[in-house]
Amino acid sequence: MVKVGWLADRIGILGGADISDNAFIAGAPQDMEIVFCPPNKRPAPDVDVFVVNNCITYGEQWIKALQEKPVVRHIHDLWPHGSPRLRRWILDDADLIIFNSWKQETTFQFPYIAPMVFVPPPVDVARFREAGKTGHREGVLWLGRLSMGKGIQNVVDWSLRTGRPVDFYGPCYEPLARAHIVAPSRYRGGVSQDALPALLAQYQTFIHLPIKSDICGRVAVEAWASGLDLILGGDTEAFWQWVETADFQNAATTFWKYVSSVL
């Protein structure tokens, strides 16, 4: 049994990175045991390999533990926050770095030495495509973690300019973001991953206009797989190239193949 030390922030906010992490964990091979490594505890000495996900709550003291075993760094975003020393050590000395897409890698601002591969977020596109075949479609929705950084203000302004209401779904941790949603748009609350395919199948259009380029975009992939029309900000050409070539369905298998390669 291979013991995988799993480093990931747990800050009470469920976002796309956390959903992807959970899917990778669920797809781990039977001969791999996930050992969760919280930032304030020393890792178990019998861990065979470390997988480092979002890690802004982990300090530079973790370098000593990581030096003793193979390290795979799975970068979900552009890694602007967290310990600068830990980031620099990982970018120089990790055994493998995993990016979600070539667009993310070319946008990434920090030089790195470690070997690099691409693995898209694990999305069950077949489930979304099947659900998208049925039902009457109408309306526009926005889906994700409600945050001003996600461009809520851009979508509300689009709604006011076009007169088309937008239904906002997702967890809300920022009262300012919730207050920014005004008529004709409305906030409809959160939605579980299990209920997501059926919800998307009810809508005609998905809109996402982030302030910064959203290089992960698993929710846009889910909307694309569900057959919705997409209104996207940022580099839309890169997005279409990504969804037309990436193997989201088998991403977990690919992910664990790469983790096994550093053992």
C-alpha angles and dihedrals in degrees: 000000000000113000113215116201104216117204115189135143116254105192100147095261118113111208138156093280091055092048090050091047090053091050092050090050091049089051096050115129117258091248092060123080119199113225111191113221113198115203095246098053134069112249121249110270093230096063110128101197137005124226110196117200127167102345113172090130093056118092134211091266086081091070091081093055093043092052090065098060140032112281130209116189115203106197112201098176138005093293097230095155137054136053111344092206093050090048093050093047092050094046090051103036111024115118092227140005120206121203125186096227144353089254090059092048094050090048093048107112102203123082115235137191101192119102114268138211136172125242119168122219112278107255124167093226092172091062092050093046092051093049090047093061094073137055139044113286127213140140138028127277138188117203132190144065106329106242137141086229088062090061101257089153091055093053094046090050090050089053092051092048096048099033089230114132119229123209110216119208130181145072115308120212097156117071089196091060092049092049091051093066107095135172135319083034123062142191112243100184132241129326130205123236089243092057095042101090092053091046094051091048089063095060134074100202138034118201129195122166107167123186090232128033108279100218098177101046102166090158090056088051090053091050091047091050089049091058099248124152107251129222105188137172126213126029101354093171090060090049093053092047089051099050093044094055108027121096101224093163094063098031094117092055090050092047094054092044089060093045089052090051093069095054 
